[in-house]
Amino acid sequence: MPYAKIVATGAFLPEKVVTNADLEKIVDTTDEWIRTRTGILERRVSSPDEPSSLLAANALIDALDSIGMDKHELDFILVATVTPDMAFPSTACWIQKRLDINQIPALDISAACSGFMYGLSMARAYIESGMYKNIAVIGVEELTKIANWEDRSTCVLFGDGAGAVIVQATEDESDGRILSNYLGADGRYGSLLMKEAEGTVNPATHETIDKKMHYITMEGQETFKQAVRVMKSSSVEALKRAGLKEEDLDLVIPHQANIRIIDALAQRLKVDYSKVQVTIDRYANSSSATIPIALNEANRDGKLQPGNHVLMVAFGGGLTWGSTVVRW
Ligand code: UT7
């Protein structure tokens, strides 16, 4: 049976930086509140002519270039996003068009902030089944385009960006590989975090626009509580499935929703903070893109060495959650 190995990482972030001081000028907030409650100092914001597929295509090209791989070697494109270019065709198809690699399958995954974890698990399953050999898994999000910039309780939290990995088949058992995945969901909590309009329940009308139903809404405190609980339990489950313990971990890459959730996870797992990858200060919460962006930073900074054990863990709207353990 082939194993699934992450052989390349890449990322792309829009150039425009919006600081907390910039936000103080448009909503009733302060740098101090945002910093202490969330850990965010600044975020990247995409321009109107930078759709999700553009960010994602650039992240994928970055990953391909990092190992000198020909784009024609890819045989599947999986894209985790809740901010697609449009409802359909999928963002994956638009990325495929941008790269000019027609014919290979391309698919969007909708699992909010956990989408990249779902994508990694699907890529692993396809590769281990022998169906495909080189799968691009991308997390891309432009939450700033569905944020209500008059709602201080949400708009300060989000940023835009894309991260990509290439998952490849390897026959070598001693090689690095994805050791375990764990996924879950609980639709009973769906209303905690959503964008209500523009679907079949509330098709776009003047009324949905007037009521601002095309923007993200979140019950912050309840989401926070669920996040702390589920991030810990899914980390423990993925470690168990990989046959590892917390002390075996060299790096933890949590979804970047709030520095207090990340701190709570590190404490509960008893993992030294130096082993936790943090990007929320610079990029805020970019949903499904936070983990692949952070993974790429760790990789490019030389923090991922062969044999290292890495835990990735995410939580988001749905509710959904997912975790992955990798031997690099
Ligand atoms: O990525 C997917 C999953 N998402 C998450 O996991 C996010 C989870 N939730 C959170 O991170 C936190 O709940 C938030 C950062 C969203 C909010 O932090 P909080 O400590 O839960 O604050 P809160 O909602 O309880 O609000 C506390 C106070 C309120 O004022 P009063 O009622 O105490 O007077 C808010 O109106 O802070 C006020 N507030 C703000 N003040 C200044 C809310 N937003 C702001 C703001 N600036 N931007």
Boltz pocket constraint, residues with backbone or C-beta under 6 A from the ligand:
constraints:
  - pocket:
      binder: B
      contacts: [[A, 28], [A, 29], [A, 30], [A, 33], [A, 34], [A, 37], [A, 38], [A, 113], [A, 152], [A, 153], [A, 154], [A, 156], [A, 219], [A, 220], [A, 221], [A, 222], [A, 223], [A, 224], [A, 227], [A, 256], [A, 257], [A, 258], [A, 261], [A, 285], [A, 287], [A, 315], [A, 316], [A, 317]]
      max_distance: 6.0
